[in-house]
Amino acid sequence: MTPESFNFLAGLVKQRSGIVLTADKGYMLETRLAPMLRRDGIGSLDALALRLRAPGATALAAEVVEALTTNESSFFRDGTPFEHLRKLLPRLAAARPPGHVIRVWSAACSSGQEAYSIAMTVLELGAAMAGRRVEILGTDLSREMLDRAQEGIFTQFEVQRGLPVQMLVKHFVQDGTRWRVKPELRAMARFQPFNLLDDPRGLGRFDIIFCRNVLIYFDAPTKSRVLATLANLLPPDGVVYLGGAETVLGLTERLVPAAGERGVYEPARAAARSA
């Protein structure tokens, strides 16, 4: 692959997804795109770049970006955010007016483990939610992952990653060698395609946003833009959860770390009032 082809492909991926591919990621392009090249009879990445430059290559470009998206996920990943969520949800339920639906956004939701972990957390709280309804929206670039999330079926390997046995038995039904989420869990989450670089106003506002292990793939200006977008969607007492290797420091003044918490961020003015 020539440097020109790499730069073109990297530019296309950044423009469409925000993901930054540095010069040492040529192997990633070769590995992730090889099945597509074989299927379509495209002889090389240089030939792919040439085809993507031609008119009418929109669908192919979307497929390239999807192939390069990392879809790593597990139930109750990292643990700590869900411990905080268990304390936060009853407080939000008590603070909201009658009839208010608490909305949670699982951004870059992959195959749905995070969204369903949020739903299980809500159900496990029971009476502490005072009958408050919670709506969970999962979004992702990958339509393949969204189809899997919508289906709500997971392999034995997937349910063994982070999901306690008691919750597996309580919230899933065995379906051959796989496990299917029960209807009451499935009803709490809906899934749709969304690009974090797009205008999110059509999604509505959220009380809680999970956007974990996504910013690490972006450059600083894109991180700042996405964080400002998230801040715009939150009420004063809302919360954003980021990944353990992510931060808002030096990127935005709209969000600040929640006192004594790791990976939890809240609107700056609200934080100032509570200090």
Secondary structure, 3 states (H helix, E strand, C coil): CCHHHHHHHHHHHHHHHCCCCCHHHHHHHHHHHHHHHHHHCCCCHHHHHHHHHCCCCHHHHHHHHHHCCCCCCCCCCCCHHHHHHHHHHHHHHHHCCCCCCEEEEECCCCCCHHHHHHHHHHHHHHHHHCCCCEEEEEEECCHHHHHHHHHCEEEHHHHCCCCCHHHHHHHEEEECCEEEECHHHHCCEEEEECCCCCCCHHHCCCCEEECCCCHHHCCHHHHHHHHHHHHHCCCCCCEEECCCCCCCCCCCCCEEECCCCCCEEEEHHHHHHHC
